[in-house]
Amino acid sequence: MTDTRRRVKVYTLNEDRQWDDRGTGHVSSCYVERLKGMSLLVRAESDGSLLLESKINPNTAYQKQQDTLIVWSEAENYDLALSFQEKAGCDEIWEKICQVQGKDPSVDITQDLVDESEEERFDDMSSPGLELPSCELSRLEEIAELVASSLPSPLRREKLALALENEGYIKKLLEIFHVCEDLENIEGLHHLYEIIKGIFLLNRTALFEVMFSEECIMDVIGCLEYDPSLSQSRKHREFLTKTAKFKEVIPISDPELKQKIHQTYRVQYIQDMVLPTPSVFEENMLSTLHSFIFFNKVEIVGMLQEDEKFLTDLFAQLTDEATDEEKRQELVNFLKEFCAFSQTLQPQNRDAFFKTLSNMGILPALEVILGMDDAQVRSAATDIFSYLVEYNPSMVREFVMQEAQQNDDDILLINLIIEHMICDTDPELGGAVLLMGLLRTLVDPENMLATANKTEKTEFLGFFYKHCMHVLTAPLLANTTEDKPSKDDFQTAQLLALILELLTFCVEHHTYHIKNYIINKDILRRVLVLMASKHAFLALCALRFKRKIIGLKDEFYNRYIMKSFLFEPVVKAFLNNGSRYNLMNSAIIEMFEFIRVEDIKSLTAHVIENYWKALEDVDYVQTFKGLKLRFEQQRERQDNPKLDSMRSILRNHRYRRDARTLEDEEEMWFNTDEDDMEDGEAVVPPSDKPKNDEDIMDPISKFMERKKLKESEEKEVLLKTNLSGRQSPSFKLSFSSGTKSNLTSQSSASNLPGSPGSPGSPGSPGSPGSVSKSTSQMAAITTKGGLVGLVDYPDDDEEDDEDEDKEETLLLSKKAKLESS
């Protein structure tokens, strides 16, 4: 099999500065005698011919990009690149290169100016190693070639950048740009495009400061309009000067701040719209441009934040009823952009920013805005609210609890948010989904604070369930007044699904608050009406809500479910689903299986007593038969409390022993002669107190008589399902003294599952070699005075003779005894 780690494509840079694919092959590194050094070899995967043979020169600058790319310059105008199929192969070859050059493989460039001595660096920088041609129209092509040839080499890029800075070269180029435009010299304009684009890729802050200055930036954008690959020039300057208008919603008095805003907008436009998308080889060459924009935004936010008059006027106009709608929309959009800029701040600066907004009254202002009719204004206000909730939900919670003491429920901020969610006109409910996420954050106890005197969780949840929950559940209650949803269109179903998702979250995290609300308002019954929806996702949401409640195993919920017969809608949905194997079918079966596995007794009895006839024919899973078996076992324990008590006694004898006694027993068992052991006999330590034989026999006899009547049906269920570890045991108590006697069940033990004569292998459920809760099939009761038989059967001796000949059965019995111990 071919090693894909070493599979590469070989690229070379052509005269047009485009990368040409030279073929695909497999790379290796080895010593080449002819080149006198370690070399990179690439052989074509098609015919094995040599695609590349390149000596790893100790002074060549190799660069690793994007984890799968290695680029280097072989000569002044001959650049090479290896593009690896897998990162592991690239890392392997990179380590070889770094090993030859004595570099740490963690670097991305093997030769950098930082690695050179101070003397060498001074010589490189001060020497006229890179002389720029005179800035003339006739030499534009030469300048463009020089810039392009310098880009692959970090050292040449550095020298070129210094030369451009020292000679004020950019301003001279922009003067030639005006000449070319006046003369309509298209060839010259194309060269200028390549030169300015190359200067951007030098990635130097000092050059950006010159290019983005007020006097130069529009000319730089003008140069970038003449892309040689386009048939017509773009009209970027026309868009920026005529179409894009700067609006001062609040007059800005600081000229420096105003200039910074203009500059940031234009540079962002250059990055997003003017510059072509950088290729994989230019990936890291615009990082300084990103940083320039980032720090500009930080400065703008800081300067606006410090201007108290500006922010005061902003919030005053936002909340002033006299402000016209158009002006208010501009103010809200500005505030939204302002908050978006704040995301670039460091955490401590962002804290100060939102504190300033909070002190200026941003939350009361949002409350006013959200109460307006303009949908665009409300949408922008919602975005601002999301920034505040994500930053500090506790600040929002504190505000809404304070305002509840002064305002009616209808105009509370959270209720306005809920109403906007409910009234979202978007067919896909995009806004409602966002608002539901914000509500979930606000009611999440995980981000609530707790102090010594009070807990935010208790206070806020008390407020929320008193003042807000009725607004949230209103659409649900209005749509479930009958046996099926009154409105069942797609948008309504989506909204109800969102509400159910939040209610399900509350069930999981809010304990008694949501429990009281659900039981007092009969919410679960209304939710289960949605099981009749034609939208499967909504019916599943309703089922998930009930499943979350059952999963809590809370008897208050269970009694409420049984009292209102709230399994009926689920069973109806299950039967209506028929034999279809889908998510609804699986989810309902899983819910009943949970009840069975967790042995929720009250719900088990309720389901079997009320819905068994509807479910008894479901045999493609054993869940419902398992529930029936659970139910019967519960009833038997209720009818025979003495039997249940006896099981407890046996368990106490079997498990409550100290380690030393256990070791003695095992030693005694291994030393006992097999001929002295009876089939099914188990040895246990003497009990501390003799038991009355009649007291023990009475419940066992009654139990066996009842068991005989049901045995055929029970056996079929056991063989088919084997669902429960608590199967009714077949008791066999053996005792030895002067006289041996056995107490066996009235039915033949050899015909029951798990008996030595029944089919099945050791280790399978119900077989002698398995460990199950029915290990009480073999037990012995003793007294201090020795082993005393409780009952003496006349055919006991015959059974003993037969059993002594069954060595295999005896071994299995020993194994069962050890495991039960």
N, C-alpha and C positions, 0 to 999 in steps of 0.2 A: 504493500500500500504506500502511495506517495506521501512524503512528509509535507503537509500543507503549511507547516510553520515557516518553512524556508521558501515558500512560493512567492515570487515578486514580479512586479512589472518594472521595466527599466524605462526611464524618461530622460530625454535630453532637451535642452532649451535651444530653440532655433533663433534665427536672426530677427524674427518678428516678435521675440520674447514670448513665444507660445511653446508649450510643452508637447513634444512629439513622443508617441509610444513606440519604443524600439523592440518590444516583444515581451513575452512572459516566460519565466524560467525559474530555476532554483538556485539560490545564492549559497555560497560557502566561503569560508575564510581559511587560507592556508599560505604557507611560505612558497613563494615563486622564485626560483633560482635566477631566472633571467632578470627579474625586477629587483633582486636582492632585498626582499622584505616581505612582510605579511601583506597579502592582497585580498581583495574581494573578487570572487569569480561568480559569474552568472551564466549557467548553461541553459539553452532553450529547452523547454519541455517537449517540443515537437520532434526535434532531430538531434538534440544534444550539442548543437554548435555553440561556440562561445559568444555570448552577447556582450559580456563586459569582463574586462580584466583591469583592475584598478588597484595600484599600490596604496596602502594606507599610509599617507605621508604624515610624519609627526607634526608638521606645521600647518596642515590643511584644516580649515574650519568646517567641521561637520555639524549639521543642525538636525535635531529630531523634532518632528512636528506631528501633532494629532495621534501620537502613540504608534502609528504604523507607517511613518514616512521619514526617510533620511535623505537630506539634501546637502550637496557640497559643490564647490567649484574646482574643476580639474585644471583649468587654465584660465587665462584672463576672460575669455569669451566662450568658455565651454563648461556649462553647468549640467550636473547629473542629479538624478533622484531615483531612489528605490522605494516603491510603494508595496508594502507587505500585505499579504492576505490576513495574517494573524499578528496580534500584538506580541505574542511570545517570541515569534521569529525576529521581529524588529528589536526587541529587548536583547536577544541573544547576540545579534550582529553588532548592536550598539555597544555592548559590553566588550566585544573584541576590539572595536575601534578605540574605545576609551582605554583599554588595556595597553594598546600600542602607544597611545599618546600620553599615558600616565595620568588619566583624568578619572574623576569619580563618575560612575555611570548615571548618577542621579541628575547630572547637568543636562541641559537641552542643547547647549552649544559648546563644542570642545575647545574652541579657541576664542577667547574674548579679550578685550582690552584690559580688563581687570587682572588678567593673569600675567600681563606683561610687566616688566620692571618699570620703575618710574623714568629711568633714563630712556628706555626704548619708547615709552609712551610719549615722552617729551619730543623725541626725535620724530616720531610719526606725526604728531600734531603740528609741530612747528615747521617741519620741512615742507617745501612746496611739492609734496608728493602727488597732489591732485590739483592741478591748475584748471580753473574754469575758463572756457573760451570767452572772449569779449562778448558782451550782451548786444548782439546785432541781429537784425532781421535775417541776414544771409547765413548766420551760423546757428539758427534754431535747430536744424536737423542734427548738427554735431552735438549741441547741448542735450537734445533728447536722447541720443545714443549714449552719452556719458552718464546721464542719470540712470538709464535702464541698466547699463552694465555695472553700476555701483550697487544696485539693490541686493544681489545675492550675497555679497560679502559684508559681514558686520563691520570690518575695518574700513572698507571703502565707503560704506554708508556714513560712518562717523566722520570721515574726512570730508565727504561731500557736504554734510550738514554744517560742519564748521565753516567751510568755504562760503556757503550760501549766507550764513549769519554775518560773517565778518565783512563781506563785500556789499551788503545791502542788495543782494542780487534779485530778490523777489520783486522789489519795487521796480527795478529796471525791466524785468520781464513783463510786468503789468503795463509799463509804458509802451513796450513793443506791441502788447495786446491791443491797445487803442489804435496804434498805427495799422495793424493788420485788419482790424474791423473797418477802419476808414477806407483802406485800400481794397477791402473785400478779398483779402489774401487767404483763401480757404486752406491752402497747404500749410501756411504759417500758423493758422489757428489750430489745425490738427496737431502740429508739433507742440504748441503751447499746452494743449489738452494733456498730451503724454507727459510733458515736463511737470505740470502742476499735480497731476495724479501721482507721479513718482515722488514728488516732494511730500505729499500726504503720507506715502508709504515709508518715508524716512522715520516717522513716528517721533518727532522732536517737538517738545512743548514750546521751545523758543521760536521755532519756525511757525507754529500755530498762532502764537501771540501776534506775530507780524501779519500773517495771512488773515486772521479774524479781526484785525483792528477795523475801526469804523471807516477809515479811508481805503482799505484794501479789500474787504470781504466781498463787496458786490462785484469787483473786477475778477476776483478768484472764481466766484460762481459763474461769471461770464465766460472765463476760459473753459470751464467744465461743461459749457453748453455745446461745444464743438467736438463731439465724440466721433472719431473717424469711422466707427462701425455703424453709424446711423446716417441715413440718407439726408436727413434734415436736422438742423440744430434745434435744441430744446429752448423753451422760453422761460427759463427759471427766474430770471431777473424781473420779467414782466409780471409773473405770478406774485413775487415777493413785494413788489412796489405798488401794484394796482389791485390785485385780487385779495391778497392777505392784508387785512386792516388791523392795526393795533388799537384796541379799545381800552381806555382808562375808565373802568367802572367807578373807581375812586381816584381823583387826581393824585399823581405821584410827584411829590415836590423834589425828591432827590434825583438829580440828573445822572449820577453814577448808577443808581439802581435801574433807571429807565434804560440806559445804554446796555447794562448787563442783561436785561430781559430781551432786548432786541437781538443782541449777539447770540444768546442761547437759542433763541428760536431759529435763527438763520443757520447756526452750526448744526442744530438738530435736523434741519431741512437738508443740509448737505449730506449728513450721514445717512438719512433715511431715503432721500429721493435722488440726489445728484450723483454721489459716488456709486460706481458699479459694485455689485456684491463681490467681496473679496474671494479669491480662489483659495483652495486648501493650502497653497503655498504662501498666501498672504494673510493667513488666519490671524497671526499675532501682530501684524504690522499696523493695526489701527487701534491698539489698546490705549494709546495716549489720547486719541480723539475721544474715546468713551470717557476717559478720566476727566478730560477738559469739560465735557458737558456735565458730568456728575458734580464736579466742584463748583461749577457755575450755579447749578440748582441749589446747592447747599448755601452759597453766598446769598442768593435771592431770598430764600426762606429766612435766613438770619436777619437780613436787612429789613424785610417786611415785618418780622416779629418784633424788632426793636422800635418800629415806628408806631407808637401808641395811638397817635391821632388817626393814622390810616385805619387801624383795626377798629377803633371806636366808631368812626364814620361808617365803616363797612357794616357792622352789626346794627347800628342805628337805622340805616337805610333798609336793611333786610327786614326788620320787624315793623317798620313804619307803614301804616295802612295807606298812607298817601302815595307811596312808591308805586309807579305804574308797573304793569306785568312784564313788559319788555325789559325794563331796568332791573327788576327783581331777578329775572331769569339770568341776566348777565352777572349779577352779583353772586348768585348761587353757583353758576358755572365757574366763576373766578375762585370761589371758596373751595369748590371741588378740586380744581387744578392745584390750588395752594396745598390742600391736604395730600394730594398725590405726590407733589414735590417733597413733602415731609418724609416720604418713605425712603428717601435717599440719605436721611440723617442717621447719625450714630445714635444708639439707644438713649444715652443721657440727653442728647440734644432733642431727640424726639419727645422724651418725657417733658422737657421744658416747653416744647412747642404746644403739645396738647394741654398742658397746664394753663398756658397763656390763653388758648382758645376757650377753655372751660371757664376761666375767670372773666373772659369777655362775654360769656353767656351764649355759647354755641348751642347748647341743648334747648334752652327756651326758644331760641331762634328757629331751630329745626322743628320744634313743635308747631310754631306758627306756620312755617312753610308747608309742612305735611298736611295741614288743614286746608290748604288752598286747592282750587279746582284745576290748575294748570298741571297737566300730566308730566310735561318735560321738567318743570321745576321740581315736582315731587320725586321724579326719578333721580335727579341730581342730588336732592336732599337725602334720598335713600343711600346713595353711594357714600356721601359724607358720614351718615350714621354708621355705615359698615366700618369705616376707618376707626371711628370712636369705639365701637364694640370690640373690634379686634385688638385695639390698643389697650383698653382698660374697661372691661365689662362691669367692674365694681363701681366705677364712677357713674356709669349709666344707671345701674340699679339704685344707687344712693339718690340720684336725682328723681327718678320716677316714684320712689317711696316718699320723698319730701313733697312732691307736687300732689300726691294723692290726698294730702291733708287739706289742700286748698281748692282743688278742682274736682269736677264730676268725672265719673268713670269714662264718659264718652270722649273726653278730650285729653285723656292721659296719653303720654307719648307711646307707650307700648301698645295701647289699644288702637292708636292711629296706625301703627305699623301692622297690627293684625288685620285691620280693615283694608289696608292697601294690599295685603297679601290675598285676602278673600276676593277683592274686587279687581284683581289683575286681569287686564283685557287681552294680554298676550295668549294666543292659542296654546303655546307650549309652556306657559306659566313661568317664563324665565325669571321675572321679578319675584314671583311668589316663592320660588325655590331659594333665591338669595335671602329673602326676608325670613323664611323658615329656618335657614341656617343661623341667622342672627338671633332669633328667638331661642333656638336650641342652646346657643352659647350663653345667653342670659340666664336660662333656667338650669344650667349645668352645675350641680353642686361641687364638681371637681375644681372649678375656678373661683369658688366663694371663700371668703376670708372668715376666720374664727378668732375671737379675742377671749380674754378671761371673763368678761362681763356679758357678752352677747355673741351670737353667731349670725352671720349674714344669711346663712341658709334658712334658719328658722324664720327670720324676719321677712326676707324677700319672698319665700315660698308662701308664707301666710298671706302676704299682700297679693301675690299673683293669683292664688286660688280664690281669693275674695273679690278682687277687682277685675281680673283679666280672663280667667278660664272660661267664663260664660260667653265671652265674645269669641274666643277661639272655637268653642264647640257649637256655636249657633248654627253654622251651615250643616253640621252633622245631625243635630237634633231636628232641624227643619226638614231634612230630606228623608227621615226614617220614622215618620209618624205611622206608617202602615206596614204591611208584611213585606213589601219590597220598596226599593228606592223610588221616591216620587219623581226625581229627575235623574236620568241615567245617561246623559250625554258625556262625551269624552272629557271635556274641560271640567265639568263638575266632578267626574270620577277622579281626575288628576288632583283636584283641590282636596277632595276628601281623603285621598291617599296620603297627601302631605300632612293633613291634620292628624291622621291615624299614626303616621310615622312619629310625630312629636308626642302624641299621647302614649305610644309604646315606649318611647324614651323616658317619659315621666313615670310609667309603671316600674321601670327598672331602677330608677334613681331617686324617686321621691317618697317611697314607702307610704307612711300613713296619710299624707296630704292627698295623694291621688286615690288611695284606697277609699277614704271617706267620700271623696267626690264621686267615684264610680258607683259605689253602693247606694249613696243617697240619691243620685240622679239617674240611677238605672242605666248607666252609660253602656255597659257591655251588651245588654239586650238590644239597644239601638244600633250599636256597632255591628252586631251579628245580622241585622236586617240586610246589610251590604253583602252578605254571602249570596244573596239572590241577584246581585248585579250581573249584567251581561259582560262586564269587563273583568276578565280573570285576575288582572293585577290588583283591582280593588277588593275582590273577594278574598284574595290571598293576604292583603293587608289586614282585613278584618280577622282572618284566621290567625295571623301572626300576633295580633293584639291579644287574642284569647290565649294563645299558646304561651305568651310571655307571662300572663296572669297565672296560668296553671303551673308554670315553671317555678313560681315562687313558693309553691306548696304551703300556702297560707290558708288555714281553715276558715278564716273570715270570708275570704274569696270563695272557697269551696262551698260553704253553706249558702252563700248568695247564688252561686251557679246552680246548686241543686234545688233551692227554693223556687227559682224562676224557670227551671227546666231549660237551661241555656245550652244544653247539648243538642237540643232538637234541631235548630238551624244547621248545625254542623252535620248531623246524621242525614238530614234532608239533602244537603249539598253533596254528601258522599254518595247517596243512593242515586241522585239525579246525574251525577258524573258517570255512573254506570261502570262499564268495564274498561273505560279509557285509562291508559297508563300515562298520567301526566303529573304536573307539579301539584295540582289540587289533591289528587289521589294520594300521593306520597306524603304531603304535608299533614293530611288528616290522619293517616295511619300512624305517622310518627308521633302525633299528639297522643293517641290512644296507647301506643307502645310506651311512651314516657310514663303514662299513668300506671301501666302494668309493671314496668321495670322498677320504678320508684315506690311501688306498692302503696299508692295513695288510696287507702281503704275506703274512705267515704265516697270518692268519685267512682271507684271500681264498683261498689255496691249500687250506686245510683245508675250507672250506665247499664249494668246487667239487668237490674230490676225493671228498667223502663225501656231499654232499646235492644234487648237481646234478640227478640224475635226478628227485628229488622236486620240484625248483623250476623245471625247464626249461620247463614248460608255462605258467608265470605270465607272461603277456604284457600285462596291463593296466597294468603299470609296467615300465620298462626296467632296473630295479635289478639283477635277477639276470643278465640278459644282459650288463649292464655289468660285473658281477663276473667273468663267464666271459671277457670280453674282456681284462680286467686279468690274469686268470690266464694266458691264452695269451700275452700280451705278456711276462709274467715268464718263462714257459718258453722263449720264443724267445731272450730275452737270456741265459738260462742255457745254451742249446744253442749259441749263437753269440757267445762272448765277444769274438771279433775284431770282429764287427759292432758290439757295444756300444762297443768301444774306438774304432772308426771314427767313431761318432756323437759321441763325446767330442772327437775331433780336429776334426770339423766345427764343433762348438759353440765350441771354442777359437778357430778361425779366424774365426768369425762375431762373437764377442762381445769377445774380448780384443784390442781395438784402442784406441789413444789417440784423443783427440778430433780432433787435427790430421789424422790419416790418414783418419778418417771424413769430415771436411769435403772433403778432396781427392777422395775417391771419389765423393761426391755431385756435386761440380763436374764431374768427368770424365764421369759418367753423363749429366748434362744436356747436355753438349757433344757427346756421341757421336751420330753420324748414325744414324737408325733403320735405314737400309739396311745398316749394318755390324753390326747386332745380330741374333743368332739367336733364334728362338723359345725361350723358357724359359732364355735365357742370363743368367747372373748374374755380375757382376764382383766379385772379392774381391781383397784385397791379396796380393802374393806371399808364400808361406810362407818361413820361415827355412831350411827343410831339405827337399830333394827327397824324395818318397816313392817307394817301389818300386811300380811299377804292378801287378805280379802280387800283391803282398801285399794291395793294396786290392781288386783285382778278385775274388780268390778267395772271400772271404765274401759279397760282393754277389751273385755268380753263384749260389752255393749258396742264398742267401736267396731269390732270385727264382725258382729252380726249386721250392723248397718252397711259395712263395707262389702259384705258378700253380695248384698242385693244390687249394689252399684258396680260391681267389679268389672263386668264385661264392658260397660260404657267407659268406666274410668281407665281401664287398660288400653282401650283404643286411643283415648286422648293422650295418655302418657306416651304410648309408642309413637304417635304421630307428631306431637308437639315437643315434648320434653322441654317445655319452656321454663318451668320453675324448679328451683332447687328445693322448694318446700313440698315435695310430693308426699302423699300419705304413705307412711312406711309400712312394710310388712314385718311385723314384730316376730323375733325369734329369740327367746331368752333361754339359755342353757345353763345348767347348774351341775356340779359334780360334788359328790361326797361318798358315803357308803353306797347310796342309791343315786343313779343318774336319771334326770328327767328333763324333758324339753317342753317348752311352751311355744307352740307354733301357731301360725295363723290357720284358720279352718280351710282356707284354700291352699292348694299345693304350692309350696314355695318355688318348686322347680319350674313352674309355669309363669312366674311373674318376671317382669323385666328386672334385670339386675341379679337374678338368682343364678347359681352355678350352672343350672341346666339350660338356661335361656341363651339364645344366640347373642352375639356381641363380643367384642374384643375388650380386654382390659384397657382402661383409659378412656373408653367411650362413655358418654353420659349414661348413667344408670347401670353400668357394668361393674363387676366386682372390683376391678382395678381402679375405678375412678374415685375422685374425692367429691362428695356431694353432701348436701345438708341432710340427707336421709341416711346418715351413717348409723342412726339408731336402729337399723335393721338387725344389727347384732349387738347385743348388750347382755351383761350379766349383773345380777344384784346379789351381794354377799352380806354376811353379817360377821361380827367379830368372832363368833364362835365357830366359824367355818362356813363353807358353801352349803346352802340348804335349798332343796328343790321346792318350788312353789306348787307345781302340778305334776302328777305322774301319769303319763299316758301308757296304756297297755302295749302299744306297738312300738314303744321307745327303743327296746332292745334290738328289734329287727332293724330299725333305722341306724342304730349305732353300728351294727355289724356291716351294713352296707357302706356306711360312711368311712369306716376304718380302711376299706379297700380303695378309697378314692384319694390317692395321694395328690393329684393335681388340684382337686377341689380344696384340699386342706391347705395347700400352698397359697391358693388365692384367698382363702379365709384369713391366713396369717397376714397377707398383704393388706387386706381390708382393715384388719385390727390395728396394724401399725399406722395406717393413714388416718384412721379415726382417732387415734391417740394424739 
